[in-house]
Amino acid sequence: MEPAIVLSISIGIILVAITGYSIYTAFGPPSLELDDPFEDHED
């Protein structure tokens, strides 16, 4: 395969992995540990 194709596929896989991990962190079980700063400082 050409190096450009390998690089494109690698970048695509990395982007999909980062997006999947971000969605898992935001909406999955680790989201229970996230803190909302606006709720902490309500008047």
CNS distance restraints for C-alpha pairs under 8 A (distance, minus, plus):
assign (resid   1 and name CA) (resid   5 and name CA) 6.78 0.50 0.50
assign (resid   1 and name CA) (resid   6 and name CA) 6.99 0.50 0.50
assign (resid   2 and name CA) (resid   6 and name CA) 6.57 0.50 0.50
assign (resid   3 and name CA) (resid   7 and name CA) 6.07 0.50 0.50
assign (resid   4 and name CA) (resid   8 and name CA) 6.10 0.50 0.50
assign (resid   5 and name CA) (resid   9 and name CA) 6.15 0.50 0.50
assign (resid   6 and name CA) (resid  10 and name CA) 6.06 0.50 0.50
assign (resid   7 and name CA) (resid  11 and name CA) 6.13 0.50 0.50
assign (resid   8 and name CA) (resid  12 and name CA) 6.14 0.50 0.50
assign (resid   9 and name CA) (resid  13 and name CA) 6.15 0.50 0.50
assign (resid  10 and name CA) (resid  14 and name CA) 6.20 0.50 0.50
assign (resid  11 and name CA) (resid  15 and name CA) 6.17 0.50 0.50
assign (resid  12 and name CA) (resid  16 and name CA) 6.20 0.50 0.50
assign (resid  13 and name CA) (resid  17 and name CA) 6.09 0.50 0.50
assign (resid  14 and name CA) (resid  18 and name CA) 6.18 0.50 0.50
assign (resid  15 and name CA) (resid  19 and name CA) 6.11 0.50 0.50
assign (resid  16 and name CA) (resid  20 and name CA) 6.02 0.50 0.50
assign (resid  17 and name CA) (resid  21 and name CA) 6.12 0.50 0.50
assign (resid  18 and name CA) (resid  22 and name CA) 6.09 0.50 0.50
assign (resid  19 and name CA) (resid  23 and name CA) 6.23 0.50 0.50
assign (resid  20 and name CA) (resid  24 and name CA) 6.14 0.50 0.50
assign (resid  21 and name CA) (resid  25 and name CA) 6.08 0.50 0.50
assign (resid  22 and name CA) (resid  26 and name CA) 6.06 0.50 0.50
assign (resid  23 and name CA) (resid  27 and name CA) 5.93 0.50 0.50
assign (resid  23 and name CA) (resid  28 and name CA) 7.41 0.50 0.50
assign (resid  24 and name CA) (resid  28 and name CA) 4.75 0.50 0.50
assign (resid  24 and name CA) (resid  29 and name CA) 7.71 0.50 0.50
assign (resid  24 and name CA) (resid  30 and name CA) 7.60 0.50 0.50
assign (resid  25 and name CA) (resid  29 and name CA) 7.35 0.50 0.50
assign (resid  25 and name CA) (resid  30 and name CA) 5.43 0.50 0.50
assign (resid  25 and name CA) (resid  31 and name CA) 5.74 0.50 0.50
assign (resid  26 and name CA) (resid  30 and name CA) 7.29 0.50 0.50
assign (resid  26 and name CA) (resid  31 and name CA) 5.27 0.50 0.50
assign (resid  27 and name CA) (resid  31 and name CA) 5.62 0.50 0.50
assign (resid  30 and name CA) (resid  34 and name CA) 7.33 0.50 0.50
assign (resid  36 and name CA) (resid  40 and name CA) 6.85 0.50 0.50
assign (resid  37 and name CA) (resid  41 and name CA) 6.79 0.50 0.50
assign (resid  38 and name CA) (resid  42 and name CA) 6.56 0.50 0.50
